[in-house]
Amino acid sequence: MRILFVASECAPFAKTGGLGDVVGALPKVLARRGHDVRVVMPLYGGQPNLPWDAFARLDGALTVPMGFGPARCAVRAGTLPRQPGEERTPPVRVYFLEHARYFDRSGLYGTSTESYGDNVERFAFLSRGALALCYALRFLPDVIHAHDWQTALLPVYLNTVEWSQPLHACASVLTIHNLAFQGEADPRALAVAGLGPEHLHGRALEHFGALNLLKGGLWHATYLSTVSPNYAREIQGSAHGCGLDGVLRERSGDLRGILNGIDDDEWDPARDPAIAQRYSRDDLAGKAACKAALQREAGLPLRGDVPLVAWVGRFAWQKGIDVVAHALMGLLRDDAPVEAQYVFLGTGDLKMEQWLRDLAARHPQRLALFAGFDQALAHRIEAGADLFLMPSRFEPCGLNQMYSQRYGTLPIARATGGLADTIRSYDERTGAGTGFLFGDLTPAALWDTMTWALATWRDRRPHFDAMRRQAMALDWSWSRFAGDYEHLYKDAYARRRGHPWRG
């Protein structure tokens, strides 16, 4: 099949979370399976992994129709990087839309305090630009795969401005990576996207008086998907539906929940060049060396007799960092039930970051903070930690719990979204499990679960080590889930064209 991915992020070029990881990994697996897959994304400024000069600039300029008239941009082309051993894998071409006014900024979506006021215009340009590029390249996709609110206008355009044009034959799939972000704006912003007020109604782009880009995509896409089966069920209820649960219930027959995979070449403790000593499920000796190396790097005492608990991710309300703060107050006391060390890597809420910095200063023997993000350090933390914290309020899929399991680092997580799909909670009778799950997100529930996990490490080491091996045996590779997307694309094609895929 000819498949076009259009997204605001793609790892390693630009990412803020799981969306970038998916767009950077899934196309490569689909290409290995024989599909012609291409990616379109913005050419952002200020991104260390987006060196503009490394990409070939295509001849001429691309003309992109917008509500105020045509806009023009340059296009650069590159390929998704391949791991050693993938030299025979067909390269996945990536096209970067170069428009300095829209994309040469310090952030992808806004500053540290607010979103950019012209985001509707910026990402309408990305969506219309991707369609214009298809015509320029003479590339007619069978399926266009859009991602989140930033490209949710693509299915709308295919059903409106592309009516009776060649691209109207393209099926569309819209993946919801995080329903909490919907691209809401003043309704007047729709004009710049080249769509009239006739699209501002409840079964299109209007939502309680506001313009809502994601809602328009949910109504117009041929099929919908999200990033775990449990999250697909959750978002059809009011608790997790973020105001769009009614739309999702109405389209429930067209909504698929497909787990994200991980790049198991990058995340492999047996081959990882970033960690102190490599190890595997059959030989865990190197994990102790990784723990000692992490303790040295974090400035913690070298102690093999206490468990090491890690956090890697945003310091955000969604991730439950406020609940962690309450639980830590008790766990760091001298009379805590189980002594442990803690390492945090992340950025986000500045008040929470400062609170963790102050806490590390008060407890330098037990807690270390690395503010910011460092991918190689994230690998070292996964390899060196014993347990991994993920007490999310909601988690569409989550990838860190998969990385942790692959590295024999057992997650402590709330049973929500993809976390419930990917972690089997410890059974004290049999020793089976791949982590520690809890339900209510309260400081007491998290404290109980953390002390349960820490006590298991201390008092039931055979069970803990058996769980490590069970977790490391799990297959979270993209090759396991790519077939689900193939089925989805073929179903979307058949619905759009009126006949099955005959490739």
C-alpha positions in Angstrom: 0.0 0.0 0.0 0.9 3.7 -0.4 0.7 5.2 3.1 1.3 8.8 4.0 2.0 9.7 7.6 1.4 13.4 8.5 2.4 14.5 12.0 3.7 17.4 14.0 6.4 15.1 15.5 8.7 12.4 14.4 11.6 10.9 16.4 14.5 11.5 16.4 13.9 14.8 14.6 11.4 16.4 17.0 9.4 14.9 19.8 7.7 15.8 23.0 6.2 12.4 23.8 4.9 9.1 22.5 3.5 10.6 19.3 7.0 11.3 18.0 8.1 7.8 18.9 5.2 6.2 17.0 5.8 8.2 13.9 9.5 7.5 14.0 9.2 3.8 14.4 5.9 2.4 12.8 6.7 3.6 9.3 10.0 1.7 9.3 8.2 -1.6 10.3 5.6 -1.1 7.6 8.3 -0.4 5.0 9.9 -3.7 6.0 6.6 -5.4 5.3 6.6 -4.1 1.7 4.6 -0.9 1.9 5.6 2.5 0.4 5.5 4.7 3.5 6.3 8.4 3.6 6.2 11.0 6.3 5.5 14.7 6.2 6.3 17.0 9.1 7.4 20.6 9.8 11.0 21.7 9.6 11.3 23.2 13.1 14.1 25.5 14.2 16.0 25.1 17.4 15.8 21.3 17.4 19.2 19.6 17.9 18.2 16.5 15.9 16.9 18.6 13.0 20.1 19.9 11.2 18.6 21.7 8.2 21.7 21.4 6.1 21.6 17.6 6.4 18.5 17.4 4.2 18.3 17.9 0.5 16.3 20.9 -0.6 13.9 20.0 -3.4 13.8 22.2 -6.5 11.2 24.9 -6.6 8.7 26.0 -4.0 5.5 24.4 -2.8 2.3 26.5 -3.2 -0.1 25.8 -0.3 -3.7 27.1 -0.5 -4.9 28.8 2.7 -7.9 30.9 3.6 -6.1 34.2 3.0 -4.7 33.0 -0.4 -1.7 30.9 -1.4 1.3 30.5 0.9 4.7 29.2 -0.3 7.3 27.1 1.3 10.4 25.1 0.5 10.6 21.3 1.0 13.5 19.3 2.3 13.9 15.6 2.1 15.6 13.0 4.3 15.1 9.5 5.6 14.3 7.9 8.9 17.6 6.7 10.5 18.2 3.0 10.4 19.9 0.9 13.1 22.9 -1.3 12.4 21.7 -4.3 10.5 18.9 -2.5 8.8 20.9 -1.5 5.8 18.7 -3.6 3.5 15.5 -2.2 4.9 13.8 0.2 2.4 14.4 3.8 3.5 11.4 5.7 4.7 11.4 9.2 3.1 10.6 12.1 5.3 9.6 15.5 3.8 10.0 18.6 5.9 7.9 21.7 5.1 10.2 24.7 5.5 8.4 27.9 6.5 10.3 30.1 8.8 7.4 32.2 10.1 5.4 29.1 11.1 8.1 26.7 12.3 11.4 28.4 13.0 10.5 28.9 16.7 11.9 27.8 20.1 9.0 25.5 20.8 6.9 23.1 18.8 3.5 24.2 20.1 4.3 27.2 22.4 6.4 28.6 25.1 6.9 27.1 28.6 3.8 29.1 29.7 1.4 29.3 26.8 0.5 27.9 23.4 1.2 29.9 20.2 -1.8 32.0 19.2 -1.6 31.0 15.6 -1.4 27.2 16.0 -4.6 26.7 13.9 -2.9 28.5 11.0 0.4 26.7 11.5 -1.0 23.2 11.5 -3.7 23.9 8.9 -0.6 24.8 6.8 1.0 21.5 7.6 -2.2 19.6 6.6 -2.8 21.5 3.4 0.9 21.5 2.6 1.0 17.7 2.9 -1.8 17.4 0.3 -0.2 19.9 -2.0 3.0 17.9 -1.7 1.2 14.7 -2.8 0.3 16.5 -6.0 3.8 17.9 -6.5 5.4 14.5 -6.0 2.6 12.7 -8.0 2.2 10.4 -5.0 -1.4 9.3 -4.5 -1.7 7.5 -1.1 -4.1 4.7 -0.5 -4.3 5.9 3.1 -3.4 9.1 4.8 -2.6 8.5 8.5 -3.1 11.7 10.6 -2.1 12.1 14.2 -3.8 14.1 17.0 -5.3 17.5 16.7 -2.4 19.0 14.8 -3.3 17.1 11.6 -7.0 16.4 12.4 -7.9 18.8 9.5 -6.6 16.3 7.0 -9.8 14.0 7.0 -11.9 17.2 6.9 -10.0 18.5 3.8 -10.3 15.1 2.1 -14.1 15.3 2.5 -14.4 19.0 1.5 -11.9 21.0 -0.5 -10.6 17.8 -2.2 -14.1 16.7 -3.2 -14.0 15.4 -6.8 -10.2 15.8 -6.8 -7.8 12.8 -7.0 -7.0 12.9 -3.3 -10.6 12.5 -2.4 -10.1 8.8 -3.1 -7.6 8.5 -0.2 -8.9 6.8 3.0 -8.0 8.5 6.2 -7.1 7.1 9.6 -6.9 9.5 12.6 -5.0 8.3 15.7 -5.7 9.8 19.1 -2.5 9.8 21.1 -3.9 12.0 23.9 -7.5 13.1 23.9 -6.8 15.9 26.4 -5.3 18.0 23.7 -7.9 19.0 21.0 -6.8 22.1 19.2 -9.4 24.4 20.5 -9.5 28.1 19.3 -11.8 31.0 18.5 -14.2 30.0 15.7 -13.0 32.9 13.6 -9.7 31.1 13.3 -11.4 28.6 10.9 -11.3 31.2 8.1 -7.5 31.0 7.9 -7.7 27.2 7.4 -9.7 27.8 4.2 -13.0 26.4 5.5 -16.3 28.3 5.8 -18.8 28.8 8.6 -20.9 25.9 7.3 -18.4 23.6 9.0 -19.0 25.1 12.5 -21.7 22.8 13.8 -21.9 19.9 16.3 -21.1 17.2 13.8 -18.1 18.9 12.4 -15.7 21.5 14.0 -17.8 23.3 16.5 -17.7 22.3 20.2 -19.7 24.3 22.8 -19.1 27.5 20.8 -15.4 26.9 20.1 -13.5 25.7 17.1 -12.3 22.1 17.9 -9.9 20.6 15.3 -9.8 17.2 16.8 -13.6 16.9 16.8 -13.7 17.7 13.1 -11.2 14.9 12.5 -13.2 12.5 14.6 -16.3 13.1 12.5 -14.6 13.0 9.1 -11.9 10.3 9.3 -12.7 7.0 7.6 -11.5 5.1 10.7 -10.2 6.1 14.1 -7.6 4.5 16.3 -6.0 5.1 19.7 -3.0 3.7 21.3 -4.3 1.0 23.6 -7.5 -1.2 23.8 -8.2 0.0 27.4 -7.9 3.7 26.5 -10.3 3.1 23.5 -12.9 2.0 26.1 -12.1 4.7 28.6 -12.5 7.6 26.2 -16.0 6.6 25.4 -17.0 7.5 29.0 -17.3 10.9 30.6 -14.4 10.4 33.0 -11.8 10.2 30.3 -13.7 11.4 27.2 -12.7 15.1 27.7 -16.0 16.3 26.4 -15.8 14.2 23.2 -17.1 10.9 24.6 -20.4 11.4 22.8 -18.7 11.6 19.4 -16.6 8.6 20.2 -19.5 6.5 21.4 -21.3 7.3 18.2 -18.3 6.2 16.2 -17.4 3.3 18.5 -17.7 0.8 15.6 -15.0 2.6 13.7 -12.6 3.0 16.7 -9.7 0.6 17.2 -7.4 0.4 20.2 -3.9 -0.7 19.0 -1.1 -0.7 21.5 2.0 1.3 20.7 5.2 -0.8 20.2 8.7 0.1 21.1 11.9 0.1 19.0 13.4 -3.1 20.4 16.7 -2.5 18.6 17.2 0.8 20.5 15.8 -0.5 23.8 17.7 -3.7 24.3 19.9 -4.2 27.4 21.9 -6.9 25.6 23.1 -4.4 23.0 22.6 -1.0 24.5 25.8 1.1 24.1 24.6 3.7 26.6 24.7 1.5 29.7 27.6 0.5 32.0 27.4 -3.3 31.3 25.1 -5.2 29.0 22.9 -7.9 30.3 20.0 -10.2 29.3 17.1 -12.2 30.7 19.4 -15.2 30.9 22.3 -13.3 32.6 21.2 -10.5 34.9 24.7 -10.0 36.4 25.2 -6.7 34.4 22.2 -5.1 36.0 24.0 -4.8 39.4 26.9 -3.0 37.6 24.4 -0.6 35.9 22.8 0.1 39.3 26.2 1.0 40.8 27.1 3.1 37.9 23.8 5.0 38.2 24.3 5.5 41.9 27.8 7.0 41.2 26.4 9.3 38.4 23.5 10.5 40.7 25.8 11.1 43.7 24.1 8.5 45.8 25.9 6.0 48.1 26.8 2.8 46.4 24.5 0.4 48.1 23.3 -2.9 46.7 21.2 -3.6 49.9 18.5 -1.0 49.1 16.2 -0.8 46.1 16.5 2.0 43.6 13.3 3.6 42.3 13.2 5.8 39.2 11.1 8.3 37.4 11.6 9.4 33.8 9.1 11.8 32.3 7.3 15.1 32.6 6.6 16.6 36.0 2.9 17.0 35.1 -0.5 16.7 36.7 -1.4 14.0 34.2 1.6 11.9 35.3 0.6 12.1 39.0 3.7 13.9 40.2 1.7 15.8 42.8 0.6 12.4 44.4 4.2 11.2 44.2 5.3 14.3 46.2 2.9 13.4 49.0 3.9 9.8 49.1 7.6 10.7 49.1 7.3 12.7 52.3 6.5 9.5 54.2 8.9 7.2 52.3 11.9 9.4 53.0 11.4 9.5 56.7 13.9 7.6 58.9 11.1 5.4 60.2 9.8 4.4 56.7 8.9 0.7 56.4 11.5 0.1 53.7 14.6 2.2 52.9 15.1 3.0 49.3 16.9 5.4 46.9 15.2 7.6 44.3 16.3 9.0 41.0 14.2 11.5 39.0 14.8 12.7 35.4 12.4 15.1 33.9 11.1 18.6 33.4 7.7 20.3 33.4 6.0 22.0 36.3 8.6 24.5 37.6 7.2 24.5 41.2 7.4 20.7 41.3 10.9 20.7 39.8 12.0 23.2 42.5 10.3 21.1 45.2 12.2 18.0 44.0 15.5 20.0 44.0 14.9 21.1 47.6 14.0 17.6 48.6 17.2 16.2 47.0 19.2 18.8 48.9 17.6 17.7 52.2 18.0 14.0 51.5 21.2 13.8 49.4 21.8 10.1 50.4 18.4 9.0 49.2 17.2 11.2 46.3 18.8 12.7 43.2 17.2 14.9 40.5 18.3 15.4 36.9 16.3 18.3 35.6 15.8 18.3 31.8 15.9 15.4 29.5 18.7 13.2 28.2 18.0 10.1 26.1 21.2 8.3 27.0 20.7 9.0 30.7 17.1 7.7 30.4 18.7 4.4 29.1 21.1 4.3 32.0 18.3 4.9 34.5 16.1 2.1 33.0 19.1 -0.2 33.3 20.2 0.8 36.8 16.9 1.1 38.6 15.0 -1.8 40.3 11.5 -0.1 40.1 9.9 2.5 37.9 7.1 5.0 39.0 4.2 5.6 36.6 1.2 6.7 38.8 -0.6 8.4 35.9 -4.1 10.0 36.2 -4.6 8.8 32.6 -2.1 7.2 30.2 -3.3 6.5 26.6 -0.6 3.9 26.2 2.7 4.7 27.9 6.1 3.5 26.7 8.2 3.8 29.7 6.6 0.8 31.4 7.5 -1.2 28.3 11.1 0.1 28.3 11.3 -0.7 32.0 10.0 -4.2 31.6 12.5 -4.9 28.8 15.3 -3.8 31.2 14.0 -5.8 34.1 12.9 -2.7 36.0 9.4 -3.5 37.4 6.8 -0.7 37.0 4.7 0.7 39.9 1.7 2.0 38.0 -1.9 3.0 38.2 -4.2 0.6 36.3 -5.4 3.0 33.7 -5.2 3.2 29.9 -2.3 1.3 28.3 -0.7 0.6 31.7 -3.6 -1.8 32.5 -3.1 -3.5 29.1 0.7 -4.0 29.5 1.4 -4.7 33.2 0.3 -7.9 35.1 0.2 -7.1 38.8 2.2 -9.2 41.2 0.5 -12.3 42.5 2.0 -13.1 46.0 0.8 -16.7 45.9 2.5 -17.7 42.7 5.2 -15.1 42.1 3.7 -14.3 38.7 3.5 -10.7 37.4 5.4 -8.0 35.6 4.8 -5.0 38.0 2.7 -3.6 40.7 -0.7 -2.0 39.9 -3.1 0.0 42.0 -6.5 1.7 41.3 -7.3 4.9 43.2 -4.8 7.7 42.6 -4.4 8.9 46.2 -1.2 9.4 48.3 -2.3 6.5 50.5 -2.8 4.1 47.6 0.5 5.0 46.0 2.3 4.8 49.4 0.8 1.3 50.0 1.8 0.1 46.6 5.3 1.5 46.8 5.9 -0.1 50.2 4.5 -3.4 48.8 6.9 -3.3 45.9 9.9 -2.3 48.0 9.1 -5.0 50.6 8.9 -7.6 47.8 12.4 -6.6 46.6 13.7 -6.9 50.1 11.9 -9.9 51.5 10.9 -12.0 48.4 13.8 -11.7 46.2 13.2 -15.0 44.3 9.7 -13.7 43.4 11.1 -10.3 42.4 13.8 -11.9 40.2 11.3 -14.2 38.6 9.1 -11.2 37.8 12.1 -9.5 36.2 12.6 -12.4 33.9 8.9 -12.6 33.0 8.9 -8.9 32.2 12.0 -9.1 30.0 10.5 -12.0 28.1 7.6 -9.8 26.9 7.5 -8.8 23.2 6.5 -5.1 22.8 8.2 -4.7 19.4 6.4 -2.8 16.6 6.5 -6.0 14.5 3.9 -7.4 16.9 1.4 -4.6 16.3 2.1 -3.5 12.7 -0.3 -6.2 11.4 -3.1 -4.5 13.3 -2.5 -1.3 11.4 -2.3 -3.1 8.1 -5.8 -4.5 8.8 -7.0 -1.0 9.7 -5.6 0.5 6.6 -7.2 -2.2 4.4 -10.6 -1.7 6.1 -10.3 2.1 5.6 -9.4 1.6 1.9 -12.3 -0.8 1.3 -14.8 1.7 2.9 -13.4 4.6 0.9 -13.1 2.9 -2.4 -16.1 0.6 -2.2 -14.0 -2.5 -2.9 -11.4 -4.5 -1.0 -7.7 -3.9 -1.2 -6.3 -6.0 -4.0 -2.6 -5.6 -3.5 
